[in-house]
Amino acid sequence: MTDTRPVLAELQDVSVSFTKGNVTAHVVDSINLSIKEGETVALIGESGSGKSVTSLAIMHLLPRAKIDGKIMWHGKEGARNLLALSTREMRSFRGGSIGMIFQEPMTSLNPLFKIGDQIAEAARLHRPVSRQEARQIAEDSLRLVGIPEPRGRLNTYPFEMSGGMRQRVMIAMSLVCRPALLIADEPTTALDVTIQAQILELLRRLQEELGMSMLFITHDFGVVAEIAERIAVMYAGQIVEQGATQQILENPVHPYTRALLNAIPRLDKRSARLASIEGVVPDPRALPPGCRFATRCQFAVPDLCTSQPPPLSELQDGHAVRCARWPEFARVEYA
C-alpha cells in the first residue's frame, strides 16, 4: 500500500566534514533521507558511522563543521532550506518545530537547576508565556510523560532522579512546544530492559497523541523493530541500505546489515558463540577508495569491491542497497 503522507523533512545530498590543519575528516557523505508526517524513521549503525553527526547537522549544532547539500523543511509556511537559515531563525526551529532528545540525560540536564526551571525556560524561549504559565506548562509536560506527582517533581534536581526519570524529563523538555519532528538520539542506551520498554511505549503513545514525526537514532535492531516504520542503515558516513522495517528485517541484502542482525543475541541459540563484525569502522580522514565495508566483508572481491565506490541501487518498493554484489545477495540466504 502506497504511503501518501506528505514529506516533512528531507536531507538532500547532505555531507559533513571537519578540517583541522591540512587534514579533513569526511564524517557524513551525501546522505539522502526523507521523513514523512507522522512517520518514524530509524537511523542505525555502529558507533562512528555518522548517525549523531547527521542529527546535529539537522539541528545546526555543528558550528565548526562544513555542511553541504540541503535540509528541506516542508512546514505550514512552505519549503525552507534549514542550512540557509540564520542562527536567529534556526533558534525558532530548534526546540520549536524540531525537538531533540540527547544521548545522555545526566549530562544534558544542568545539575545546578531544578528540572521545573529547566523545562519552564525551554517554554519561555519559544512561547510568549509568563513565568507562572511556563511553570504550568512544565508541570503539564511532566504529567504527559507519566512522571508521578509532577508538581512536586518540579523542585527536584536531576541527580535526585533515576536514569529512567531523567530520560522522561528530557522527553518532556523536547515536547514543550509540541514539535512536528522529534529527533531521539540513542534515548534508551543507558537504561535497563524494563525502563527501555517503558520509554519506547511512551514515545509511541506521544507520537500517536501529538501526530509528530520521529527520527530515531540507535545501534540496536531490537529497538528498531519495536518502533520504526522505515530503516536507514549507516556505515562510515554513508547510507548502505534503506527500506521499510519489514523489508530490512526479513530480507537484508547488504553484508553489513546482515552482520548487524546476526550479532543480535538469540534465545534459541544459547550454545552458539555470539557473532561479531571483525575490524573497525574506517577512519574518516583516510577512507578506502572502494566499498567502505570491503575491509571487513567476508564477501568482498578484489577490484570489484575495492576500486570503485558502489552506488545506492534501488531494488524495489523503496528498498535500496549500496553493494556491487547485491543481485547475488538479494537471491541467496547466507549465514
TALIN-V61659 format. One record per helix or strand of 3 or more residues. SS is the DSSP state (alpha for helix, beta for strand). FROM is the first residue (numbers start at 1). TO is the last residue. If there is no record, write none. Layout:
SS;FROM;TO
SS;FROM;TO
This chain:
beta;7;20
beta;23;36
beta;40;44
alpha;51;58
beta;66;75
beta;78;81
alpha;82;84
alpha;87;93
beta;98;101
alpha;105;108
alpha;115;126
alpha;131;144
alpha;150;153
alpha;158;160
alpha;163;174
beta;181;185
alpha;193;210
beta;213;218
alpha;221;227
beta;230;235
beta;238;244
alpha;245;250
alpha;255;262
alpha;267;269
alpha;294;296
beta;313;316
beta;319;321
alpha;326;329
